[in-house]
Amino acid sequence: MGQWVDERIWLALMIGNSRLHWGLFENKTLCHTWDTEYLPESFVQHLAKCQTLDDLLTTLSPSPRRAMARLYISPHPPLLLASVVPSQTALWQTYPNVRVITLDKVPLQGVYPTLGIDRALALWGAGTTWGFPILVIDAGTALTFTGADANQNLVGGAIMPGLGLQLATLAQKTGQLPDVELPQQLPQRFALTTPEAMQSGVIYTLLAGIKDFLEAWWRSFAEGKIAITGGDRTLLINYLQSRFPEIANRLVVEPNLIFWGMQKIVDSR
């Protein structure tokens, strides 16, 4: 990362399958996080022309501007970028002072070339915080499991459609099934309406799959920890607490594992 360790303020950007996830750091401290929709090329070019950090953060979101109002910083703080969307990666490389973090920068052993950088960063952030072995559940657009052993070797994992994606696919790929929102609490298993039947089918089968994966992990790594992150983490914890409380109580919930992974890599350079 070159001189990055000497920078006081820096931005982290994780480009996910559905949104942009932002983090604002002061040295090693994650001061603020927020999400935005994908931004058009003209918008990124506008950001590159911002003359002050105040202008930059106001353009992105007012909240981080308030969080960092006390600081005097250059208009283009370093941007550490990780992405699972190649077209968006190319777009953001037009921003001044950007560094793209790729899979070879994550110090995990035994990774395969197509492992998602988001999965690798979340796993590294969790393992360097709570210790290895560790398994990370990322409950985003896709729901993923990614694990590493005590020697920081990738054990492997799995990928499946997330809760929202499963419901959206049912609505989009069938003739009469409706768009359905995810309930805040675990729904009735045997439903008496079509929307509730869709919720039940998706949620209960997903919970059963999660339980099976976690039990398999603990059979292999009895003392191994499990962390859960991603946009649907709170819903999943609510559901697991109702269905399998003994499992829910063993999970570490942390929304910012990917940013923690980025920070650990910056700190190691």
C-alpha positions as CSV (number, residue, x, y, z in Angstrom):
1,M,0.0,0.0,0.0
2,G,3.0,2.3,-0.1
3,Q,2.5,5.4,2.0
4,W,-1.0,4.5,3.0
5,V,-0.1,3.7,6.6
6,D,1.0,7.3,7.0
7,E,-2.4,8.7,6.0
8,R,-4.7,9.9,8.8
9,I,-8.0,9.8,7.0
10,W,-9.0,7.2,4.4
11,L,-12.2,5.9,2.7
12,A,-13.0,2.2,2.2
13,L,-15.4,1.2,-0.5
14,M,-16.8,-2.3,-0.9
15,I,-18.7,-2.7,-4.1
16,G,-21.3,-5.4,-3.5
17,N,-23.8,-7.2,-5.8
18,S,-26.5,-4.7,-5.0
19,R,-25.0,-1.6,-3.4
20,L,-21.9,0.4,-2.5
21,H,-20.8,0.0,1.1
22,W,-18.7,2.9,2.5
23,G,-16.4,3.2,5.5
24,L,-14.7,6.3,6.8
25,F,-11.5,5.7,8.8
26,E,-9.4,7.9,11.0
27,N,-6.1,6.0,11.3
28,K,-7.3,2.5,12.5
29,T,-10.7,3.7,13.8
30,L,-13.8,3.1,11.7
31,C,-15.7,6.3,12.3
32,H,-18.7,5.9,10.2
33,T,-20.3,3.6,7.6
34,W,-23.1,4.1,5.1
35,D,-24.5,2.6,1.9
36,T,-25.5,4.1,-1.4
37,E,-26.9,2.8,-4.6
38,Y,-24.6,2.4,-7.6
39,L,-23.4,5.7,-8.9
40,P,-23.2,6.7,-12.6
41,E,-19.9,7.6,-14.2
42,S,-20.8,11.3,-14.3
43,F,-21.2,11.2,-10.6
44,V,-17.8,9.6,-10.0
45,Q,-16.2,12.2,-12.2
46,H,-18.0,14.9,-10.1
47,L,-16.5,13.4,-7.0
48,A,-13.0,13.5,-8.5
49,K,-13.5,17.3,-9.0
50,C,-14.5,18.1,-5.5
51,Q,-12.2,20.7,-4.0
52,T,-12.7,19.9,-0.3
53,L,-13.4,16.8,1.8
54,D,-16.5,18.7,3.0
55,D,-17.8,18.8,-0.6
56,L,-16.9,15.2,-1.2
57,L,-18.7,13.8,1.9
58,T,-21.7,16.1,1.3
59,T,-22.0,14.7,-2.2
60,L,-21.9,11.1,-1.0
61,S,-23.9,11.4,2.2
62,P,-24.5,14.1,4.9
63,S,-23.9,11.7,7.8
64,P,-20.1,11.1,7.4
65,R,-19.7,14.8,6.9
66,R,-21.1,15.5,10.4
67,A,-19.0,12.7,11.8
68,M,-15.7,14.2,10.5
69,A,-16.6,17.9,10.7
70,R,-13.9,18.5,13.3
71,L,-11.1,17.3,11.0
72,Y,-9.1,19.2,8.4
73,I,-8.3,16.8,5.6
74,S,-7.2,16.9,1.9
75,P,-10.0,16.9,-0.6
76,H,-9.2,13.5,-2.0
77,P,-8.4,11.1,0.9
78,P,-7.1,7.7,-0.1
79,L,-9.8,5.3,-1.3
80,L,-9.3,1.6,-0.7
81,L,-11.5,-0.3,-3.0
82,A,-12.7,-3.9,-3.1
83,S,-15.3,-5.1,-5.6
84,V,-17.2,-8.1,-6.8
85,V,-18.5,-6.2,-9.9
86,P,-15.8,-5.7,-12.5
87,S,-17.6,-2.9,-14.4
88,Q,-17.9,-0.9,-11.2
89,T,-14.2,-1.5,-10.4
90,A,-13.2,0.1,-13.6
91,L,-15.5,3.1,-13.0
92,W,-14.1,3.9,-9.6
93,Q,-10.5,3.6,-10.7
94,T,-11.1,7.1,-12.2
95,Y,-11.2,8.5,-8.6
96,P,-7.9,10.2,-7.6
97,N,-5.7,8.4,-5.0
98,V,-7.5,5.0,-5.3
99,R,-6.0,1.6,-4.5
100,V,-7.8,-1.7,-5.5
101,I,-7.4,-4.5,-3.1
102,T,-7.2,-7.8,-4.8
103,L,-7.3,-11.4,-3.5
104,D,-3.5,-11.8,-3.5
105,K,-3.3,-9.0,-0.9
106,V,-5.3,-11.0,1.7
107,P,-2.9,-13.2,3.7
108,L,-5.1,-16.3,3.8
109,Q,-3.5,-19.5,2.6
110,G,-4.9,-21.9,0.1
111,V,-7.4,-19.5,-1.6
112,Y,-8.6,-20.3,-5.1
113,P,-8.5,-17.7,-7.9
114,T,-12.3,-17.0,-8.1
115,L,-12.9,-16.7,-4.3
116,G,-14.9,-13.4,-3.9
117,I,-12.8,-10.6,-2.4
118,D,-15.7,-9.8,-0.1
119,R,-15.6,-13.3,1.4
120,A,-11.9,-13.2,1.8
121,L,-11.8,-9.8,3.5
122,A,-14.7,-10.7,5.9
123,L,-12.9,-13.9,6.8
124,W,-9.6,-12.1,7.4
125,G,-11.3,-9.4,9.4
126,A,-13.0,-12.0,11.6
127,G,-10.1,-14.3,12.1
128,T,-7.6,-11.5,13.0
129,T,-10.1,-10.1,15.5
130,W,-11.4,-13.2,17.2
131,G,-8.8,-15.8,16.2
132,F,-8.7,-18.8,13.9
133,P,-10.3,-21.2,13.2
134,I,-13.4,-19.2,12.2
135,L,-16.4,-19.4,9.9
136,V,-18.1,-16.3,8.5
137,I,-21.7,-16.2,7.4
138,D,-22.3,-13.3,5.0
139,A,-26.1,-12.7,4.7
140,G,-26.3,-10.5,1.7
141,T,-27.8,-10.8,-1.8
142,A,-26.1,-14.2,-1.7
143,L,-25.7,-16.1,1.6
144,T,-22.2,-17.5,1.9
145,F,-20.2,-19.6,4.3
146,T,-16.4,-19.2,4.3
147,G,-14.1,-20.8,6.8
148,A,-10.4,-21.0,7.7
149,D,-8.6,-23.3,10.1
150,A,-6.2,-22.5,12.9
151,N,-3.3,-22.1,10.4
152,Q,-5.2,-19.4,8.4
153,N,-5.8,-21.9,5.6
154,L,-9.0,-21.6,3.7
155,V,-11.2,-24.6,4.5
156,G,-13.8,-23.7,1.9
157,G,-17.4,-22.7,2.0
158,A,-20.7,-22.5,0.1
159,I,-22.9,-20.0,-1.7
160,M,-26.6,-20.0,-2.0
161,P,-29.3,-17.4,-2.8
162,G,-30.1,-15.1,0.1
163,L,-33.5,-14.6,1.7
164,G,-34.5,-11.6,-0.4
165,L,-33.2,-13.1,-3.7
166,Q,-35.1,-16.3,-3.1
167,L,-38.4,-14.4,-2.6
168,A,-37.7,-12.1,-5.5
169,T,-37.0,-15.1,-7.8
170,L,-40.3,-16.7,-6.9
171,A,-42.1,-13.5,-7.8
172,Q,-40.2,-12.9,-11.0
173,K,-40.1,-16.4,-12.4
174,T,-43.7,-17.5,-11.8
175,G,-47.0,-16.3,-13.2
176,Q,-49.0,-15.6,-10.0
177,L,-46.8,-15.4,-7.0
178,P,-46.6,-11.9,-5.5
179,D,-43.7,-9.8,-4.3
180,V,-43.2,-10.5,-0.6
181,E,-41.3,-8.7,2.1
182,L,-39.3,-10.5,4.7
183,P,-41.0,-10.5,8.1
184,Q,-39.2,-9.2,11.2
185,Q,-40.0,-12.3,13.2
186,L,-40.1,-15.9,12.3
187,P,-43.4,-16.6,10.5
188,Q,-45.8,-19.5,11.1
189,R,-44.5,-22.7,9.5
190,F,-47.8,-23.9,8.0
191,A,-49.2,-20.8,6.3
192,L,-52.8,-20.1,5.3
193,T,-52.0,-17.4,2.7
194,T,-49.7,-17.4,-0.4
195,P,-47.4,-14.6,0.8
196,E,-47.0,-16.3,4.2
197,A,-46.4,-19.7,2.5
198,M,-43.6,-18.1,0.5
199,Q,-42.0,-16.7,3.6
200,S,-42.3,-20.0,5.4
201,G,-40.8,-22.0,2.6
202,V,-37.8,-19.8,2.1
203,I,-37.1,-19.0,5.8
204,Y,-37.5,-22.4,7.3
205,T,-35.5,-24.3,4.6
206,L,-32.8,-21.7,4.8
207,L,-32.6,-22.0,8.6
208,A,-32.4,-25.7,8.3
209,G,-29.5,-25.4,5.9
210,I,-27.7,-22.9,8.1
211,K,-28.1,-25.2,11.1
212,D,-26.7,-28.1,9.1
213,F,-23.6,-26.1,8.0
214,L,-22.9,-24.8,11.5
215,E,-23.1,-28.2,13.1
216,A,-20.8,-29.6,10.4
217,W,-18.3,-26.8,11.2
218,W,-18.4,-27.5,15.0
219,R,-17.8,-31.2,14.3
220,S,-14.6,-30.3,12.5
221,F,-13.6,-27.4,14.7
222,A,-15.2,-27.8,18.2
223,E,-13.7,-24.6,19.4
224,G,-14.1,-22.7,16.2
225,K,-15.9,-19.4,16.3
226,I,-18.7,-18.3,13.9
227,A,-19.4,-14.7,12.9
228,I,-22.3,-13.4,10.9
229,T,-22.4,-10.2,8.8
230,G,-24.3,-8.8,5.8
231,G,-27.5,-6.8,5.4
232,D,-29.8,-9.7,6.5
233,R,-27.8,-10.6,9.6
234,T,-30.4,-9.1,12.0
235,L,-33.3,-10.9,10.4
236,L,-31.4,-14.2,10.4
237,I,-30.4,-13.8,14.1
238,N,-34.1,-13.0,15.0
239,Y,-35.2,-16.2,13.1
240,L,-32.5,-18.3,14.6
241,Q,-33.2,-17.0,18.1
242,S,-36.8,-18.2,17.7
243,R,-36.0,-21.5,16.1
244,F,-32.5,-22.5,17.3
245,P,-31.6,-20.2,20.3
246,E,-28.7,-22.4,21.3
247,I,-27.1,-21.7,17.9
248,A,-28.0,-18.0,17.8
249,N,-26.4,-17.4,21.1
250,R,-23.0,-18.8,19.9
251,L,-22.8,-16.4,16.9
252,V,-20.8,-13.2,16.9
253,V,-22.8,-10.5,15.0
254,E,-20.7,-7.8,13.3
255,P,-21.8,-5.7,10.3
256,N,-18.4,-4.4,9.4
257,L,-16.2,-7.4,8.9
258,I,-15.2,-6.5,5.4
259,F,-14.0,-3.1,6.6
260,W,-12.1,-4.7,9.5
261,G,-10.4,-6.9,6.9
262,M,-9.4,-3.8,4.9
263,Q,-8.1,-2.1,8.0
264,K,-6.0,-5.1,9.0
265,I,-4.4,-5.2,5.5
266,V,-3.7,-1.4,5.6
267,D,-2.2,-1.8,9.1
268,S,0.1,-4.6,8.0
269,R,1.7,-2.7,5.1
